[in-house]
Amino acid sequence: MTPSLVFKRLLPALLGAFLMCSAQAGVMPTIDLGLAAGYSGFFYGNASKVVDVEGKLAVGGNLATSAFSFGYRTPYGVGGPSLVVGGNVALGDGSIFSGPSTNVDTNATIGPDTSWQKPEGYGVYGGKNSSVSYLQLNKQANVVDFAAAKTQLSKLSSDLAAQSANGKVESKWGGLYLTGDNSSDVQIFTINSNQLSNLTLQNVKQSATVVINVTGGGSVVFGGGQDGQLQAMRDRILFNVIEASSVAVNTFTWGTVLANKADIIGSGHLEGNLIANSISSNVEIGYEAFRGYTPPPSYAARNPVPEPATGMVLVTGLALISLLRRRRRNGMAGTV
């Protein structure tokens, strides 16, 4: 068989393998916050100045603050500590609450609420305790595996960053407009780290999950207003802040923020899970748990996980073609 004939027969198969690899690379992953899902605030490192966390708070490093309120919107029936600190804890005057003793919806409103009795809650820590004496804080290490959580959530961030955008981003009229296709189950937008002021979300299917990939390093600032569908879809919105080292929440922000490498600063309010490396500010963290997303079985069947052998077929085939062409050139040179 001549090299040219081999090439003609192999090329369609190799192209098919390449296209299959390309298509499978964009398969939508399950969007699951894992260990962090049960905490309104989840930080791998240190936390300071944080004063208002309406759900549970988890800090992998040290926690130092005062005049605080933690856990008062923890849902009915959810037990365990409202505060988990992996390192040292130094708390001044403040309160740690647990979920209500009666079956009420703690998330029926937004902001401070005194319509139900808020039982006293407790916290745990792994290092030293230099807090005021009246707080219920128990020495208990390794309640949360922060290292495992960071590994899982870093992979999730990378997987989401690899997805192709299917929504349109336009800068106009003094703001940034995110326009969906009104059909996708997962609506994906990609924006730059300097574009997070005056956001408007529109034309997104009501049941969709929204992923907003935020590219670029340095600082990210949530500022200005937030409009359109952002408030209504806050439990299905995930800001995936990929590389930024600092995130300033300076406005009322709707949705969950995943910022594995960032320190949280600012003095605004966020309705969603806030996951980051650290926090050094009094940003208010409301209780609004992210719902997550699991691809339906039919989607997984249409988009199977690529096998490692697929790439090897492509590489081997290309190497074979190159070898045959070199042999052909050498043979032609020998006949001159």
C-alpha positions in Angstrom: 0.0 0.0 0.0 1.4 3.4 -1.0 2.0 6.1 1.6 -0.5 8.4 -0.1 -3.2 5.7 0.0 -2.5 5.1 3.7 -2.8 8.8 4.4 -6.1 9.0 2.6 -7.5 6.1 4.6 -6.2 7.3 8.0 -7.0 11.0 7.7 -10.9 10.7 8.1 -10.5 8.5 11.2 -7.9 10.8 12.7 -10.0 13.9 12.1 -13.0 12.1 13.7 -10.9 11.3 16.8 -9.7 14.9 17.0 -13.2 16.3 16.7 -14.5 13.8 19.3 -11.8 14.9 21.7 -12.6 18.5 21.1 -16.3 18.0 21.7 -15.9 16.0 24.8 -13.5 18.5 26.3 -16.5 20.9 26.7 -18.7 18.4 28.5 -20.5 20.2 31.3 -19.3 19.0 34.8 -21.5 18.5 37.8 -21.4 21.9 39.7 -21.2 20.9 43.4 -19.7 22.9 46.1 -18.9 19.8 48.1 -17.9 20.4 51.8 -18.4 24.2 51.4 -22.1 23.8 50.4 -23.3 23.9 54.0 -21.5 27.2 54.9 -22.5 30.7 53.9 -18.8 31.7 54.3 -16.0 29.2 53.6 -12.4 30.3 53.8 -9.3 28.1 53.5 -7.0 30.6 55.3 -7.5 33.3 57.9 -10.6 35.5 58.6 -10.7 38.9 60.4 -13.1 41.7 60.8 -16.0 39.5 59.5 -19.1 40.4 61.6 -22.3 39.2 59.9 -22.7 35.7 58.5 -26.3 34.7 58.4 -25.6 31.0 57.8 -22.7 28.8 59.0 -19.1 30.0 58.9 -16.0 27.8 58.3 -12.4 29.2 58.6 -9.4 26.9 57.9 -6.9 29.2 59.5 -7.3 31.7 62.4 -10.4 33.8 63.1 -10.3 37.1 65.0 -13.2 39.5 65.2 -15.8 41.1 67.5 -19.3 42.6 67.4 -20.4 39.7 65.2 -23.4 37.6 64.5 -23.0 34.1 63.0 -25.6 31.4 62.0 -29.0 33.0 62.7 -30.5 31.9 59.4 -29.3 28.4 59.7 -32.3 26.3 58.4 -34.6 24.4 60.7 -33.4 20.9 61.4 -29.7 21.5 60.5 -27.5 20.6 63.5 -23.8 20.7 64.2 -21.6 23.7 64.9 -22.4 27.1 63.4 -18.8 28.0 63.4 -15.8 25.9 62.5 -12.2 27.2 62.9 -9.3 25.1 62.0 -6.7 27.3 63.8 -6.9 29.8 66.6 -10.1 31.7 67.6 -10.2 35.1 69.2 -13.8 36.4 69.4 -14.9 39.6 71.3 -18.5 40.4 72.1 -21.0 38.8 69.7 -23.4 35.9 69.2 -23.3 32.4 67.7 -26.8 31.1 66.8 -28.2 27.8 65.7 -31.2 27.0 63.5 -34.7 27.8 64.9 -36.4 25.3 67.2 -39.7 25.5 65.2 -40.2 24.8 61.6 -40.0 28.2 60.0 -38.5 29.3 56.7 -35.4 31.3 57.7 -34.9 32.4 54.1 -38.3 33.9 53.5 -36.9 37.4 53.6 -33.6 39.1 53.0 -31.6 41.0 55.7 -32.1 41.2 59.5 -35.2 39.3 60.8 -36.5 38.9 64.3 -39.6 37.0 63.6 -38.4 33.8 65.2 -36.6 32.8 68.3 -32.9 32.3 67.7 -31.4 29.6 69.9 -27.8 29.8 71.0 -25.4 27.9 68.8 -21.8 26.8 69.3 -18.5 26.7 67.5 -15.4 24.4 67.4 -11.8 25.2 66.9 -8.5 23.3 66.4 -5.9 25.7 67.9 -6.1 28.0 70.8 -9.1 29.9 72.2 -8.8 33.5 73.5 -12.4 34.5 73.1 -14.9 36.0 75.6 -15.9 33.4 78.1 -19.7 33.3 77.5 -19.4 31.9 74.0 -19.8 28.1 73.6 -16.6 27.1 71.9 -15.3 23.5 72.0 -11.9 22.2 71.2 -12.3 19.8 68.2 -9.9 19.5 65.4 -10.4 18.3 61.9 -14.1 18.8 61.7 -13.7 20.0 58.1 -11.0 18.9 55.7 -10.2 22.3 54.2 -7.3 20.9 52.1 -9.6 18.4 50.4 -12.3 21.1 49.9 -9.7 23.4 48.2 -8.6 20.6 45.9 -12.1 19.8 44.8 -13.2 23.4 44.4 -10.0 24.3 42.5 -10.7 21.6 40.0 -14.3 22.7 39.7 -13.1 26.3 39.0 -10.8 25.0 36.3 -13.4 22.8 34.8 -15.9 25.6 34.6 -13.3 28.0 33.1 -12.7 25.5 30.3 -16.4 25.7 29.2 -17.2 27.8 26.1 -19.5 30.8 26.6 -23.0 30.5 25.2 -24.2 33.9 26.4 -23.5 37.3 25.0 -21.7 40.0 26.9 -22.1 43.7 25.9 -20.8 46.8 27.5 -23.3 49.6 26.9 -25.4 52.3 28.6 -22.9 52.6 31.5 -23.1 48.9 32.5 -22.4 45.3 31.4 -25.3 43.4 29.9 -25.3 39.6 30.1 -27.8 38.2 27.6 -28.7 34.5 27.5 -30.2 32.4 24.8 -33.3 31.6 26.8 -32.8 27.8 26.2 -29.6 26.5 27.8 -29.8 24.6 31.1 -26.4 26.1 32.0 -25.9 29.6 30.7 -22.2 30.5 30.6 -20.7 34.0 30.3 -17.0 35.0 30.2 -16.1 38.5 31.4 -12.9 40.3 32.4 -12.0 41.1 36.0 -12.5 44.8 35.4 -16.1 44.5 34.2 -18.1 43.6 37.4 -19.8 47.0 37.9 -23.5 47.7 37.0 -24.4 44.2 35.9 -27.7 43.2 34.2 -28.7 39.6 33.5 -31.4 39.0 31.0 -33.1 36.5 28.6 -31.9 33.4 30.7 -34.2 30.4 31.1 -35.8 30.7 34.5 -34.7 27.2 35.6 -31.1 27.5 34.3 -27.9 27.6 36.2 -25.7 30.6 35.4 -21.9 30.5 35.4 -20.1 33.8 35.1 -16.4 33.0 34.5 -14.3 36.0 35.6 -10.9 36.0 33.9 -7.8 38.1 34.7 -5.7 38.4 37.9 -5.2 41.3 40.3 -8.3 42.8 41.9 -12.0 42.3 41.2 -14.6 44.8 42.3 -18.3 44.2 42.6 -19.7 47.7 42.4 -22.6 49.8 41.1 -26.0 48.2 40.8 -27.2 44.7 39.8 -30.4 44.4 37.8 -32.5 42.2 35.5 -32.7 38.5 36.6 -29.8 38.6 39.1 -32.0 38.8 42.2 -34.6 36.2 41.1 -31.9 33.7 40.1 -29.5 34.3 43.0 -29.5 30.7 44.2 -28.4 29.5 40.7 -25.7 32.1 39.9 -22.1 31.3 40.3 -19.3 33.8 39.8 -16.2 31.8 39.1 -13.4 34.2 39.9 -10.5 32.2 38.4 -7.2 34.0 39.1 -7.9 37.2 41.1 -6.0 37.8 44.3 -8.5 40.2 45.8 -12.3 40.5 45.5 -14.0 43.7 46.8 -17.7 43.3 47.5 -18.8 47.0 47.5 -22.4 46.6 46.6 -25.5 44.4 47.1 -24.4 41.3 45.2 -26.6 38.4 44.1 -25.2 34.9 43.7 -22.4 32.7 44.9 -18.7 33.7 44.5 -16.0 31.1 44.1 -12.7 32.8 44.4 -10.2 30.2 45.5 -7.1 32.5 45.4 -8.6 35.7 46.7 -8.8 37.7 49.9 -12.3 39.2 50.4 -12.5 42.9 51.1 -15.2 45.6 51.0 -18.2 46.5 53.0 -21.2 45.4 50.8 -23.6 42.5 51.1 -23.6 39.2 49.2 -26.6 36.9 49.0 -25.1 33.5 48.3 -22.2 31.3 49.3 -18.9 33.1 49.6 -15.8 30.8 49.1 -12.3 32.3 49.0 -8.8 32.0 50.4 -9.4 34.5 53.2 -11.5 37.5 54.3 -10.3 40.7 56.0 -13.4 42.9 55.9 -16.9 43.3 57.3 -18.7 42.2 54.1 -22.2 40.9 55.1 -22.8 37.3 53.9 -26.5 36.5 53.6 -28.0 33.0 53.7 -28.7 31.8 50.1 -27.4 28.3 49.4 -26.3 27.6 45.8 -28.4 24.8 44.3 -25.7 23.2 42.2 -26.2 21.5 38.9 -26.1 17.8 37.9 -26.2 17.0 34.1 -29.2 14.8 33.3 -28.5 11.1 32.4 -29.5 11.8 28.7 -26.8 14.5 28.5 -24.1 12.2 29.9 -25.1 9.5 27.5 -24.7 11.9 24.5 -21.4 13.2 25.9 -19.4 10.3 27.3 -16.2 10.9 29.2 -13.3 10.7 26.8 -11.0 7.7 27.1 -7.2 8.2 27.3 -6.8 5.9 24.3 -8.5 8.4 22.0 -5.6 10.8 22.2 -3.1 8.0 21.8 -4.8 6.9 18.5 -4.5 10.5 17.2 -0.8 10.8 18.2 0.1 7.3 16.8 -1.7 7.9 13.6 0.0 11.2 12.9 3.4 9.7 13.7 2.7 6.9 11.3 1.8 9.3 8.5 5.0 11.3 9.2 7.1 8.1 9.0 5.6 7.0 5.8 6.1 10.4 4.1 9.7 10.4 5.2 10.3 7.0 3.8 8.7 8.0 0.5 10.9 11.1 0.3 14.0 9.0 1.0 13.1 6.4 -1.6 12.5 9.1 -4.2 15.9 10.6 -3.3 17.6 7.3 -3.9 16.3 7.0 -7.4 17.8 10.3 -8.6 
